[in-house]
Amino acid sequence: MGYIPPFSLTDEMMRLTSDISELLGSIRNIKDLEKLPRLRRIGRIRTIHSSLAIENNTLTIDQVTDIIDGKRVLGPPDEILEVKNAHAAYNELENIDAFDMNDLLRMHRIMMNGLVEENGRFRTVNAGVYTSDGQRIHEAPQPSLIPGHMNDLFEWLRTSEAHMLIRSSVFHYELEFIHPFRDGNGRIGRFWQTAILMKWKPLFAWIPIESIIRERQTEYYGVIAASTKKVSSNDFILFMLKAVRDAVTAIASDAMKHINHINVRVRELLAALEPYPQSATQLMERLNLRSRVTLLRNYLRPAIDAGLVALTEPDKPTSKNQMYLRK
């Protein structure tokens, strides 16, 4: 038998796992986030901002949004690069294999490109784990031991029969314990937990668990230290399960509110549509709107995304001759 990380399943863990599964079911019942591009975008921005803020990146969420949108932002160059790199890495989530160590190295290379010389490679120097205020909480294994430890960890991840919520949390803790990289271990650990959870539910690509971790940052470091002291990741698992539960609860609530908002506008639009194609100008007149942007953002796009409205020129969505009709 190969390496088995030290932890034990508890009734509380199983209850939290069940609670999260039920919450995810409620999101699926409202067509899931694939129909809510605005929430997906907000979730991704919050994820990137929060994960980097944990690592002392000082950029605001508005600045992070502008960087992702390709706008020029005044700020520390390294922090701007951190955002660009993280955005590039998260855009790769659907293209990686969370059970493949080579993909972990590839994502670290993307995330830390231009920030640390040993990007995409295991560290070659001794290292420790520190809190944001500089307190040392762990002496990491020697560099020569890292490849073996990481191979063992990935083998366990691939073969374990534990629930993916448990596996992802254990992997996250174990990676922080091994501390395989010179820098970027925290952000890659959080990123990889999301990648593992996507193996179970792709929806996790858009759920900002990192925002909950950031709110509880002191506790986050505390449970890492406690788990190391106890030689068991139980404390960390429970912390992460609660963070996942609360992140899923928040996104489910936001999704329901957004759906309700969309439904009102979409109903108004469908009532204004005639059996024949109509232009944006005609629809604005019927809906008593002054802004074409408002029509597109709040009425047409949600209806088109929901498959309720068709375009007369679908290959040219911005055409000045574009017309709209009910499907």
LINWO-V285271 format. One record per residue. N is the residue number from 1. RES is the residue in one small letter. SS is DSSP state (2 for helix, 1 for strand, 0 for the rest). PHI is phi in whole degrees, -180 to 180 (999 if undefined). OMEGA is omega in whole degrees, -180 to 180 (none if undefined). Layout:
BEGIN
n->N res->RES ss->SS phi->PHI omega->OMEGA
n->N res->RES ss->SS phi->PHI omega->OMEGA
END
This chain:
BEGIN
n->1 res->m ss->0 phi->999 omega->-180
n->2 res->g ss->0 phi->-78 omega->-177
n->3 res->y ss->0 phi->-66 omega->175
n->4 res->i ss->0 phi->-125 omega->-180
n->5 res->p ss->0 phi->-58 omega->-179
n->6 res->p ss->0 phi->-77 omega->173
n->7 res->f ss->0 phi->-162 omega->177
n->8 res->s ss->0 phi->-140 omega->179
n->9 res->l ss->0 phi->-71 omega->179
n->10 res->t ss->0 phi->-126 omega->178
n->11 res->d ss->2 phi->-61 omega->-180
n->12 res->e ss->2 phi->-66 omega->177
n->13 res->m ss->2 phi->-61 omega->-179
n->14 res->m ss->2 phi->-67 omega->178
n->15 res->r ss->2 phi->-66 omega->179
n->16 res->l ss->2 phi->-65 omega->178
n->17 res->t ss->2 phi->-61 omega->179
n->18 res->s ss->2 phi->-66 omega->-180
n->19 res->d ss->2 phi->-61 omega->-179
n->20 res->i ss->2 phi->-65 omega->179
n->21 res->s ss->2 phi->-61 omega->179
n->22 res->e ss->2 phi->-66 omega->179
n->23 res->l ss->2 phi->-63 omega->178
n->24 res->l ss->2 phi->-63 omega->177
n->25 res->g ss->2 phi->-64 omega->180
n->26 res->s ss->2 phi->-69 omega->177
n->27 res->i ss->2 phi->-70 omega->-180
n->28 res->r ss->2 phi->-61 omega->-179
n->29 res->n ss->0 phi->-71 omega->176
n->30 res->i ss->0 phi->-109 omega->172
n->31 res->k ss->0 phi->72 omega->175
n->32 res->d ss->0 phi->59 omega->-171
n->33 res->l ss->2 phi->-71 omega->178
n->34 res->e ss->2 phi->-61 omega->178
n->35 res->k ss->2 phi->-93 omega->-176
n->36 res->l ss->0 phi->-126 omega->-176
n->37 res->p ss->2 phi->-59 omega->180
n->38 res->r ss->2 phi->-65 omega->179
n->39 res->l ss->2 phi->-68 omega->177
n->40 res->r ss->2 phi->-63 omega->179
n->41 res->r ss->2 phi->-64 omega->179
n->42 res->i ss->2 phi->-61 omega->179
n->43 res->g ss->2 phi->-61 omega->-180
n->44 res->r ss->2 phi->-66 omega->179
n->45 res->i ss->2 phi->-65 omega->179
n->46 res->r ss->2 phi->-64 omega->178
n->47 res->t ss->2 phi->-60 omega->-177
n->48 res->i ss->2 phi->-65 omega->-180
n->49 res->h ss->2 phi->-61 omega->-176
n->50 res->s ss->2 phi->-68 omega->-178
n->51 res->s ss->2 phi->-63 omega->179
n->52 res->l ss->2 phi->-76 omega->178
n->53 res->a ss->2 phi->-63 omega->176
n->54 res->i ss->2 phi->-59 omega->-179
n->55 res->e ss->0 phi->-94 omega->174
n->56 res->n ss->0 phi->76 omega->171
n->57 res->n ss->0 phi->-73 omega->-172
n->58 res->t ss->0 phi->-96 omega->-178
n->59 res->l ss->0 phi->-67 omega->179
n->60 res->t ss->0 phi->-79 omega->179
n->61 res->i ss->2 phi->-66 omega->176
n->62 res->d ss->2 phi->-67 omega->177
n->63 res->q ss->2 phi->-66 omega->177
n->64 res->v ss->2 phi->-61 omega->178
n->65 res->t ss->2 phi->-60 omega->-180
n->66 res->d ss->2 phi->-63 omega->179
n->67 res->i ss->2 phi->-62 omega->179
n->68 res->i ss->2 phi->-63 omega->179
n->69 res->d ss->0 phi->-81 omega->178
n->70 res->g ss->0 phi->83 omega->180
n->71 res->k ss->0 phi->-86 omega->179
n->72 res->r ss->0 phi->-78 omega->-178
n->73 res->v ss->0 phi->-131 omega->174
n->74 res->l ss->0 phi->-88 omega->-179
n->75 res->g ss->0 phi->176 omega->179
n->76 res->p ss->0 phi->-57 omega->-177
n->77 res->p ss->2 phi->-54 omega->-180
n->78 res->d ss->2 phi->-64 omega->-179
n->79 res->e ss->2 phi->-72 omega->175
n->80 res->i ss->2 phi->-64 omega->178
n->81 res->l ss->2 phi->-65 omega->177
n->82 res->e ss->2 phi->-57 omega->180
n->83 res->v ss->2 phi->-66 omega->-180
n->84 res->k ss->2 phi->-61 omega->-180
n->85 res->n ss->2 phi->-66 omega->-180
n->86 res->a ss->2 phi->-63 omega->179
n->87 res->h ss->2 phi->-62 omega->178
n->88 res->a ss->2 phi->-63 omega->-180
n->89 res->a ss->2 phi->-67 omega->-179
n->90 res->y ss->2 phi->-66 omega->175
n->91 res->n ss->0 phi->-68 omega->180
n->92 res->e ss->0 phi->-95 omega->-173
n->93 res->l ss->2 phi->-51 omega->-175
n->94 res->e ss->2 phi->-76 omega->-177
n->95 res->n ss->2 phi->-109 omega->-178
n->96 res->i ss->0 phi->-114 omega->175
n->97 res->d ss->0 phi->-106 omega->-175
n->98 res->a ss->0 phi->-66 omega->179
n->99 res->f ss->0 phi->-97 omega->-174
n->100 res->d ss->0 phi->-111 omega->-178
n->101 res->m ss->2 phi->-65 omega->178
n->102 res->n ss->2 phi->-63 omega->177
n->103 res->d ss->2 phi->-70 omega->175
n->104 res->l ss->2 phi->-60 omega->179
n->105 res->l ss->2 phi->-65 omega->180
n->106 res->r ss->2 phi->-65 omega->-180
n->107 res->m ss->2 phi->-69 omega->176
n->108 res->h ss->2 phi->-64 omega->178
n->109 res->r ss->2 phi->-63 omega->179
n->110 res->i ss->2 phi->-67 omega->-174
n->111 res->m ss->2 phi->-69 omega->-175
n->112 res->m ss->2 phi->-111 omega->180
n->113 res->n ss->0 phi->-59 omega->-180
n->114 res->g ss->0 phi->79 omega->-178
n->115 res->l ss->0 phi->-109 omega->178
n->116 res->v ss->0 phi->-144 omega->-174
n->117 res->e ss->0 phi->-64 omega->-177
n->118 res->e ss->0 phi->-89 omega->178
n->119 res->n ss->0 phi->-77 omega->-179
n->120 res->g ss->0 phi->77 omega->179
n->121 res->r ss->0 phi->-136 omega->176
n->122 res->f ss->0 phi->-68 omega->-177
n->123 res->r ss->0 phi->-66 omega->179
n->124 res->t ss->0 phi->-117 omega->180
n->125 res->v ss->0 phi->-129 omega->176
n->126 res->n ss->0 phi->-67 omega->-177
n->127 res->a ss->0 phi->-154 omega->174
n->128 res->g ss->1 phi->-132 omega->178
n->129 res->v ss->1 phi->-103 omega->-176
n->130 res->y ss->1 phi->-125 omega->172
n->131 res->t ss->0 phi->-78 omega->-179
n->132 res->s ss->0 phi->-64 omega->179
n->133 res->d ss->0 phi->-97 omega->173
n->134 res->g ss->0 phi->90 omega->-180
n->135 res->q ss->0 phi->-80 omega->-179
n->136 res->r ss->1 phi->-80 omega->-178
n->137 res->i ss->1 phi->-120 omega->-177
n->138 res->h ss->1 phi->-166 omega->172
n->139 res->e ss->1 phi->-97 omega->-174
n->140 res->a ss->0 phi->-75 omega->178
n->141 res->p ss->0 phi->-59 omega->179
n->142 res->q ss->0 phi->-61 omega->-179
n->143 res->p ss->2 phi->-55 omega->-177
n->144 res->s ss->2 phi->-66 omega->-178
n->145 res->l ss->2 phi->-90 omega->-172
n->146 res->i ss->2 phi->-62 omega->-178
n->147 res->p ss->2 phi->-57 omega->179
n->148 res->g ss->2 phi->-66 omega->179
n->149 res->h ss->2 phi->-61 omega->-178
n->150 res->m ss->2 phi->-70 omega->175
n->151 res->n ss->2 phi->-62 omega->179
n->152 res->d ss->2 phi->-63 omega->-179
n->153 res->l ss->2 phi->-66 omega->179
n->154 res->f ss->2 phi->-68 omega->177
n->155 res->e ss->2 phi->-64 omega->177
n->156 res->w ss->2 phi->-63 omega->-179
n->157 res->l ss->2 phi->-57 omega->-178
n->158 res->r ss->2 phi->-71 omega->-170
n->159 res->t ss->2 phi->-104 omega->-178
n->160 res->s ss->0 phi->-64 omega->176
n->161 res->e ss->0 phi->-101 omega->178
n->162 res->a ss->0 phi->-66 omega->178
n->163 res->h ss->0 phi->-56 omega->-177
n->164 res->m ss->2 phi->-62 omega->175
n->165 res->l ss->2 phi->-62 omega->178
n->166 res->i ss->2 phi->-72 omega->-179
n->167 res->r ss->2 phi->-58 omega->-178
n->168 res->s ss->2 phi->-64 omega->-180
n->169 res->s ss->2 phi->-70 omega->179
n->170 res->v ss->2 phi->-63 omega->180
n->171 res->f ss->2 phi->-61 omega->180
n->172 res->h ss->2 phi->-57 omega->180
n->173 res->y ss->2 phi->-64 omega->-177
n->174 res->e ss->2 phi->-61 omega->178
n->175 res->l ss->2 phi->-64 omega->178
n->176 res->e ss->2 phi->-66 omega->179
n->177 res->f ss->2 phi->-67 omega->-179
n->178 res->i ss->2 phi->-69 omega->179
n->179 res->h ss->0 phi->53 omega->-168
n->180 res->p ss->0 phi->-72 omega->-176
n->181 res->f ss->0 phi->-113 omega->178
n->182 res->r ss->0 phi->-64 omega->178
n->183 res->d ss->0 phi->-151 omega->178
n->184 res->g ss->0 phi->90 omega->-178
n->185 res->n ss->2 phi->-65 omega->-179
n->186 res->g ss->2 phi->-65 omega->-177
n->187 res->r ss->2 phi->-69 omega->179
n->188 res->i ss->2 phi->-74 omega->177
n->189 res->g ss->2 phi->-65 omega->178
n->190 res->r ss->2 phi->-68 omega->178
n->191 res->f ss->2 phi->-60 omega->-176
n->192 res->w ss->2 phi->-73 omega->174
n->193 res->q ss->2 phi->-63 omega->176
n->194 res->t ss->2 phi->-62 omega->179
n->195 res->a ss->2 phi->-61 omega->179
n->196 res->i ss->2 phi->-67 omega->180
n->197 res->l ss->2 phi->-62 omega->177
n->198 res->m ss->2 phi->-66 omega->175
n->199 res->k ss->2 phi->-64 omega->180
n->200 res->w ss->2 phi->-91 omega->-179
n->201 res->k ss->0 phi->-137 omega->180
n->202 res->p ss->2 phi->-56 omega->180
n->203 res->l ss->2 phi->-57 omega->-178
n->204 res->f ss->2 phi->-65 omega->176
n->205 res->a ss->2 phi->-60 omega->-173
n->206 res->w ss->2 phi->-116 omega->-178
n->207 res->i ss->0 phi->-96 omega->-174
n->208 res->p ss->0 phi->-79 omega->178
n->209 res->i ss->2 phi->-60 omega->-178
n->210 res->e ss->2 phi->-59 omega->-180
n->211 res->s ss->2 phi->-66 omega->176
n->212 res->i ss->2 phi->-70 omega->179
n->213 res->i ss->2 phi->-60 omega->-179
n->214 res->r ss->2 phi->-62 omega->179
n->215 res->e ss->2 phi->-63 omega->-176
n->216 res->r ss->0 phi->-119 omega->-171
n->217 res->q ss->2 phi->-60 omega->180
n->218 res->t ss->2 phi->-62 omega->178
n->219 res->e ss->2 phi->-67 omega->178
n->220 res->y ss->2 phi->-56 omega->178
n->221 res->y ss->2 phi->-67 omega->-179
n->222 res->g ss->2 phi->-64 omega->-179
n->223 res->v ss->2 phi->-75 omega->173
n->224 res->i ss->2 phi->-63 omega->180
n->225 res->a ss->2 phi->-65 omega->-179
n->226 res->a ss->2 phi->-66 omega->180
n->227 res->s ss->2 phi->-65 omega->178
n->228 res->t ss->2 phi->-65 omega->-179
n->229 res->k ss->2 phi->-65 omega->-178
n->230 res->k ss->2 phi->-87 omega->-176
n->231 res->v ss->0 phi->54 omega->179
n->232 res->s ss->0 phi->-161 omega->-178
n->233 res->s ss->0 phi->-89 omega->-178
n->234 res->n ss->2 phi->-54 omega->-179
n->235 res->d ss->2 phi->-60 omega->-179
n->236 res->f ss->2 phi->-68 omega->179
n->237 res->i ss->2 phi->-59 omega->-179
n->238 res->l ss->2 phi->-62 omega->178
n->239 res->f ss->2 phi->-60 omega->-177
n->240 res->m ss->2 phi->-69 omega->179
n->241 res->l ss->2 phi->-63 omega->178
n->242 res->k ss->2 phi->-68 omega->178
n->243 res->a ss->2 phi->-66 omega->178
n->244 res->v ss->2 phi->-64 omega->179
n->245 res->r ss->2 phi->-57 omega->-177
n->246 res->d ss->2 phi->-71 omega->177
n->247 res->a ss->2 phi->-68 omega->179
n->248 res->v ss->2 phi->-68 omega->178
n->249 res->t ss->2 phi->-59 omega->-179
n->250 res->a ss->2 phi->-65 omega->-177
n->251 res->i ss->2 phi->-70 omega->177
n->252 res->a ss->2 phi->-65 omega->178
n->253 res->s ss->2 phi->-65 omega->179
n->254 res->d ss->2 phi->-63 omega->-179
n->255 res->a ss->2 phi->-65 omega->180
n->256 res->m ss->2 phi->-65 omega->178
n->257 res->k ss->2 phi->-61 omega->-178
n->258 res->h ss->2 phi->-68 omega->178
n->259 res->i ss->2 phi->-61 omega->180
n->260 res->n ss->2 phi->-62 omega->178
n->261 res->h ss->2 phi->-63 omega->180
n->262 res->i ss->2 phi->-63 omega->-176
n->263 res->n ss->2 phi->-59 omega->180
n->264 res->v ss->2 phi->-63 omega->-178
n->265 res->r ss->2 phi->-67 omega->-178
n->266 res->v ss->2 phi->-65 omega->178
n->267 res->r ss->2 phi->-62 omega->178
n->268 res->e ss->2 phi->-63 omega->180
n->269 res->l ss->2 phi->-65 omega->-179
n->270 res->l ss->2 phi->-63 omega->178
n->271 res->a ss->2 phi->-70 omega->-179
n->272 res->a ss->2 phi->-84 omega->-178
n->273 res->l ss->0 phi->-74 omega->176
n->274 res->e ss->0 phi->-97 omega->178
n->275 res->p ss->0 phi->-65 omega->-179
n->276 res->y ss->0 phi->-107 omega->-179
n->277 res->p ss->0 phi->-62 omega->178
n->278 res->q ss->1 phi->-133 omega->179
n->279 res->s ss->0 phi->-85 omega->177
n->280 res->a ss->2 phi->-61 omega->180
n->281 res->t ss->2 phi->-62 omega->179
n->282 res->q ss->2 phi->-63 omega->180
n->283 res->l ss->2 phi->-68 omega->177
n->284 res->m ss->2 phi->-62 omega->179
n->285 res->e ss->2 phi->-65 omega->-177
n->286 res->r ss->2 phi->-71 omega->-180
n->287 res->l ss->2 phi->-94 omega->-180
n->288 res->n ss->0 phi->59 omega->178
n->289 res->l ss->0 phi->-108 omega->178
n->290 res->r ss->0 phi->-105 omega->-174
n->291 res->s ss->0 phi->-109 omega->175
n->292 res->r ss->2 phi->-65 omega->179
n->293 res->v ss->2 phi->-61 omega->178
n->294 res->t ss->2 phi->-62 omega->178
n->295 res->l ss->2 phi->-59 omega->-177
n->296 res->l ss->2 phi->-68 omega->-174
n->297 res->r ss->2 phi->-73 omega->-171
n->298 res->n ss->2 phi->-97 omega->-176
n->299 res->y ss->2 phi->-120 omega->-172
n->300 res->l ss->2 phi->-70 omega->-176
n->301 res->r ss->2 phi->-62 omega->177
n->302 res->p ss->2 phi->-60 omega->-180
n->303 res->a ss->2 phi->-69 omega->177
n->304 res->i ss->2 phi->-67 omega->179
n->305 res->d ss->2 phi->-60 omega->-180
n->306 res->a ss->0 phi->-83 omega->178
n->307 res->g ss->0 phi->75 omega->-177
n->308 res->l ss->0 phi->-100 omega->-177
n->309 res->v ss->1 phi->-128 omega->180
n->310 res->a ss->1 phi->-111 omega->176
n->311 res->l ss->1 phi->-103 omega->177
n->312 res->t ss->0 phi->-74 omega->177
n->313 res->e ss->0 phi->-129 omega->-174
n->314 res->p ss->0 phi->-63 omega->180
n->315 res->d ss->0 phi->-81 omega->180
n->316 res->k ss->0 phi->-133 omega->-173
n->317 res->p ss->0 phi->-61 omega->-179
n->318 res->t ss->0 phi->-101 omega->-179
n->319 res->s ss->0 phi->-60 omega->178
n->320 res->k ss->0 phi->-69 omega->179
n->321 res->n ss->0 phi->-96 omega->-176
n->322 res->q ss->0 phi->-62 omega->177
n->323 res->m ss->0 phi->-129 omega->-176
n->324 res->y ss->1 phi->-131 omega->178
n->325 res->l ss->1 phi->-152 omega->178
n->326 res->r ss->1 phi->-70 omega->176
n->327 res->k ss->0 phi->-80 omega->none
END
